[in-house]
Amino acid sequence: MKGHAQKAAEFLADEPRSAWHDETLWMVRSKRDVAVHKIPEWESLREAASQIKEHVLSNLESYLMQFEQQALNNGIKVHWAVDAAEHNRICHQLLAERNATRVVKSKSMLTEECGLNGYLAQKGIEVIDSDLGERIVQLAEEEPSHIVLPAIHKKRQEVDDLFVKHLQTEPSNGDAVYLTKAARRHLRKKFLGADAAITGVNFAVAQTGEIVICTNEGNADMGVHLAPVHIASMGIEKLVPHRRDLGVFLRLLARSATGQSVTTYSSHFRTPEPGREIHLILVDNGRTQQLAREKYRKSLACIRCGACMNTCPIYRRSGGHSYGAVIPGPIGAILSPGIDMKKHADLPFATTLCGSCSDVCPVKINIHEQLYFWRQDIMAQPGQGGVKKVASKMAGWLFVHPALYRLGGKVARMALKVLPRWMVYHRFNAWGRARELPHNPGPSFQEWYRNREKRS
Amino acid sequence: MSSSRDRIFQGIRAASVPPVNHPQQGSFEGLMPMLAADRFSTEAVMAGTELHRVESLEQVQAMLVETEQIECSWCRLAGMELPGNLGSADAQTLERAEVQALERLDVVVVPAAFAVAENGSVWVSDHHMPLRVLPFITRHLAVVLCETELVENMHLAYGRLEQASYGFGMFLGGPSKTADIEQSLVLGAHGPERYSLFMVPEGVLPVPL
């Protein structure tokens, strides 16, 4: 299997495209900044959100019980799934019992995490992703490359080609309005004919048993309000204690995600519409394990805004697919090793530890610190590290032998002066592949300092 | 064998997370009330809302009829007559006999309980619509709001909702939109292509909403 570095290199091979990807995400980050600077109390909001999440994680059992009771009182059916397989089984059973074969789904990272689409397809159930970005990647038979902007890696001409092939549109040179309207017509038919709607959950309120789903397109609402059955999947960490806590999170979410002041639709579902059903599947799938890991616990506070991706210099220049994980970017690089450390061992290294992710995180997750913790934990595993480990050991040895260190420095400076270019810039010098080595300074700092003393 | 629910609870207990208090933050800095109305207009318009200040529901009706080809509509506000109004039908009738008509809806008019200055959104709930799909399936959504029902921020908004008993409710922040094709903003993704907000003086809408 290819690692992050290799897939990133492939992404970067197309220079204009990777530059465009970088600039586009930076534009989203800039919009976030503009929105955030209009809120003088932003930092207090982040602090409150962080504390509310930590409070919930420290009382998860009682809040889950309260939430379950309230939801049942509201007429919502509640199901529990320890892992992805059970989640998918429950979903399928609910659909099979109702002879539902046509399903519309709105964006849910949890169902991606569980591999629900593929599972249901195998059982002969048509699942249509209804978010435009998700529909685009579904038609392309790809995975979302970003949790908020699933098709951010696609150019408009590619979308045009996909729609010509699958939705019988006319070639339009990537006219976004034309293509969006075509998708609207196509998906309207799917909404009107759906037997069931599957959604994720942004927030669930323990006090009232209601769930909140945020979209800009209105696709979750179109699906849910037209289909007889609504199946909502949520991770057990999505709870907030009281309805008023939503005020804090709704102020943070859209501003952090896209720079909007609020999403177009922040829909609160407390009871099923008369004659319809709401089923809620509460999923663990590794969350209680992460809860037990003190260093990484805070990662469960994530509200999936994507701000850490938009700001990350590595994500912007390597693309979401290079991570090989459902959730890419900095937050994905601390969540994924918790699920499968071997498979995702290279992700915590796919960062510069610059800390920009932690600075923009609306719930103040110490993302870059956790990345560093993972690096240490992963290196402690047998068989990890390879060349880097040997190189670090050698460097360590050199540093405790000052005479050798000085001699080494002298030799290196001399070598850089006299060696021909091809002997310095070769395939083993990865650093020099796209960069020039710094100008040879002549004497080292120590030599310079000693000479200076002599002079005075 | 223990149930999945029990196993999840066992996992949570085994994690033994030390207690952390709820911040109990009462309120955050709000806007000056004077600025709130301006902020609301700016935010709403920026989100694609067509904002109008009018004196009466007759004026709302006139403006809608003038700017839209209306063949099918849904409106229950007394004093407004729109062509093809399905507003008198109850939920079952609407759904059974008119599901095709719902798809043809040109205009839906619903009242909003209040508006939020900091983000230009309004609160709309199922108290005022027999079918939840109405504000989503229509091509043009028109919302009527009493201009004095304005709170500064989301904390005060949830203060208004502390005791609310809606089955479904939403903060509505503009027309349906997407930017999923190369970040080009397009209005009218799945829901309404147009969203008009009519602000009327106190006393025009029935109280309490």
Interface residues (C-beta under 8 A of the other chain):
Chain A: T24 M27 V28 I39 P40 E41 S44 L45 E47 A48 Q51 I52 E54 H55 L57 S58 N59 L60 E61 L64 W80 A81 V82 E86 S130 D131 L132 G133 I136 L149 P150 A151 I152 K154 K155 R156 V159 G174 A176 V177 L179 T180 K181 A183 R184 L187 R188 F191 L192 N216 E217 G218 N219 D221 M222 V224 H225 L226 I236 P241 R243 R244 L246 G247 V248 L250 R251 A254 T258 Q260 S261 V262 T263 T264 Y265 S266 S267 H268 F269 R270 T271 P272 E273 P274 G275 L282 D284 T288 Q289 L291 A292 R297
Chain B: S3 S4 R5 R7 I8 F9 G11 I12 R13 A14 A15 S16 V17 P18 P19 V20 N21 H22 P23 Q25 F28 E29 E43 M46 A47 A91 Q92 V99 E103 V116 E118 N119 G120 S121 D126 L131 R132 V133 F136 I137 N153 M154 H155 A157 Y158 G159 L161 E162 Y166 G167 F168 G169 M170 F171 L172 G173 G174 P175 S176 K177 T178 A179 D180 I181 E182 Q183 S184 V186 G188 A189 H190 G191 P192
